[in-house]
Each structure stands twice: as C-alpha cells, then as structure tokens.
Amino acid sequence: MTASIVDEAVAVLRDLIRIDTSNPPGNERPAAEYLAAFLHRHGVEATAIGPSRARANLVARVRGDGTSRPLLLVSHLDVVPAEPEGWRFPPFAGALADGFVWGRGAMDCKYRAVTHAMLLVLARRQVLPLRRDVIVAACADEELGGAAGMEWLADNAIDEIDAEFVLGEGGGGDVPAPDGAFCAVGTGEKGSHIVTVVVRGEGGHSLRTRSDGAVERAGEVLRRLANPHLGSAADESVRAMIDAIAARQRESVRGPLLGLLDDATRAAALRALGAAAPDLKRWLEPSLYDLVAVTGIGGGLSVHAHPPEVRITCNVRLLPGRAVEVALASLRRRLAGVDGVEISGVHLDAEASQSPFDTALYRAIVDVYGEVRPTTTVVPWLLGGATDVRFLRAPGRSVYGFFPSITDLPAAEWMSMTHGVNERVSVRNLAWAMRVLYAVMTKLCT
C-alpha cells in the first residue's frame, strides 16, 4: 500500500473514532452515514439502513460482471463504553501518536470497517476487472448481540448482502506457538447458552447458624463448577490445525499437541502442553472442550436473613454439533448429591456454526500468505466465542473470521486492546491489513 493510501485510511479512522457509538445505546447511524458519504465521494454505491433513526448499518458495493457470486466483508460500528480514567488520550479523541491511532474502537472494530471501505475505493480507482461484486457491511449492535445489526440485515435485507463468501471478525492474527509462524482463519464458532442453577435451602433469621442452607449448598456447587470442562472433541478443522502446528514444533510441544487428537489422552496432553507452551494451551483449549463458566451469583432480600435461594448464572460454550441436552446432563451429573439444586433456565445466546475450509476463498488466503509472508502457515480455527457473522452461515455460503493483523505489542498488552483502556492500533497494522485483504480480494474476484 502506498503511503498516501495509508494516510487517507488513518484520517478516516480518526474521524470514525470521534463519532461515539458506545453500545448501549449504539447510535451508529452517524458513523454509517459518514462512511457512506466518504464512499460516495469516490464513486462507490453506499447506503445506511437499519431498524430506527438511531440504529443503522452501512452497506456498500462495487459491482463485478456477475459471473460469480459476491464476496462480503463484515465489520461493526458500535463499540463498548469507555470511561476516560486511565487513558493516555480521551477515548473518543482519535489521537495519532507513536505510530498508533488511539481510541475506543480503534482495534474493535473501526479499523476493520475503514480497511474494508478503502478496498472498495481502491477497486474503483484501479478499475479492477471484478468477476464478483464486493460488498461491505459495517454493522450496528455487534457488541450486544446484533439484533439491530447483522441479524436485522439477515432478516430484512439479505438480498443486499447475499454472497458466496464472507469475511468477518475472529481470525487473521498470529497463533502463539513457540516454533514457526501461523495465521488462523476462523472457520467456525462455538455456541453459547446461558444456564441458571437455582440452589435452595432453609432460610430464617441470620442470628441462627446454618450448615446446610442455600449459601452453603451454593458453595459446594461453585466448587464443583470450578472445573470448566463438560466434554471434548476434535473435529476435522481442529485436527487439521493441530497437525499443521505440531509439524513445526520442538518435540516437547509436538508430543502434547498430537496427544490432544486422542480422546483418551487429551486431558493429560493438555496439562503437558500447559507446561511446555502455556500461551498455545490457552489458545487451543476452547477449540477442544465444551466449557462452563460461572458468570453471576445472586440471592437474598435482607442483610438480616439467610437467603432461601441462591441463583448461579453460567455460560455454557458448546462445540459445533454438540447438543445442549448432553451438556446439561453432564452438569446434572456434576452436581448430583447436592440437595436443593435445580437447573431452572436455559437460554440460547448464540448458535454454534461452522464452514468448510476446502474452498476458493480459503485457498486464496493460503496463496496470498505464500506470497507476502511465506514463512507463515495458514490454519483453520474454531473460535471460542461468537461474532455476528454467525447469522450468515448457511448452505452455499462460506463464512470465515479473518482480518489480517500483526502482533506488534507485547502479547498481554495486545490482548488487552479489545475493550481495554488505551485501545489503539498501529498504522503498520492498518497498512498490512489493506495489503493482505486487497491481494485476497483480487485473487478471488478477478
């Protein structure tokens, strides 16, 4: 990418950060209209559409000759709220310092929206002979589930964004492996269920002692839920990922990695990997296990009374193809023998979803990395969380989490950039993302 193109992208990103789209309440329409106006000035079709005057999504398109179905690039315009305490610069100032653009949304996810918009500008400027339309959707409401954003578009404007291939959040970064460089492409996402465990016991005045009340029983429940694993599996994509990573690792890491592929040795192999390569262990574990995490505890109406009921909220994250009933049965076995325990509510938060990785888009990403970063191996990856592209996974549509990035901060600091204080993204990363995605776009679409 030329310096002038990168400078143009930096200016747009700084402007976009200055538009406060904290969610709640969102108010993404000004940001969507700003990007639409920018694209209009460069001859790109763009509009802001959504469910209300305040909530809107940018949808923009550069048309190809129609011989192949479109490529859709997805990002989001809303950001999590930010308090100014602890920030080097005000979180919505869009400061440029030390080679970084600073501010809430710089990393998550406005620099992605700007990069995608710049790809459309470049396609127009260079009159690329596109076989496919290239569509950009910069959405509202991703941080709170996507009801006003991608879910709304999927339900109300699917013809505007329908595509054969989709690139969104959830991949493109470096795998934290000791030996060799790897780039992860998110080919699937785990499902999320909110589960409520109710623990009941005898109430009464707090002047009396209790050994088997709701609080005491809840303590035993929490102890049993300290182990996050509910079940495990390694599907085709996870096996391909582990095989590729293991092939380039020292023996002390390779052995535990290959042990993860066998149900009988997985638990011991994960412990061994934690000792040999702790960052890699933390990165891989969610792709191999159904997990339960306690996310809330509540109960009691008076400071002078033992509560008759304690409610424990859990987030259960399931691998694709795993039934929630199986996870609930595992939970019930785990909690068996504790009196007064009931699983009283199960709420689907996000469906698990997965796409094949033997596709033209996946091969295009592999080919581009072979050209621009030949020492890096591309691997499929199952995300532990969920993004708004889950609303688009369907037969005939391959959806990947992929946005190329370079870890140019210390690992712990880099991980804190998403939703953290002093969120920022380097100009170098912006240039890298445009370079790689432009090459992928031209390889797939021309």
Secondary structure by P-SEA (a helix, b strand, c coil): ccaaaaaaaaaaaaaaaacccccccccaaaaaaaaaaaaaaabbbbbbbcccccbbbbbbbbbccccbbbbbbbbbcccccccccccccccccccccccccccccccccaaaaaaaaaaaaaaaaacccccbbbbbbbcccccccccccaaaaaacccccccccbbbbcccccccccccbbbbbbccbbbbbbbbbbbbbcccccccccccccaaaaaaaaaaaaccccccccccaaaaaaaaaaaaaccaaaaaaaaaaacccaaaaaaaaaaaccaaaaaaccccccbbbbbccccccccccccccbbbbbbbbbbcccccaaaaaaaaaaaaccccccccccccccccccccccccaaaaaaaaaaaaccccbbbbbbbbcccccccccccccbbbbbbbbbbccccaaaaaacccccbbbbbaaaaaaaaaaaaaaaaaacc
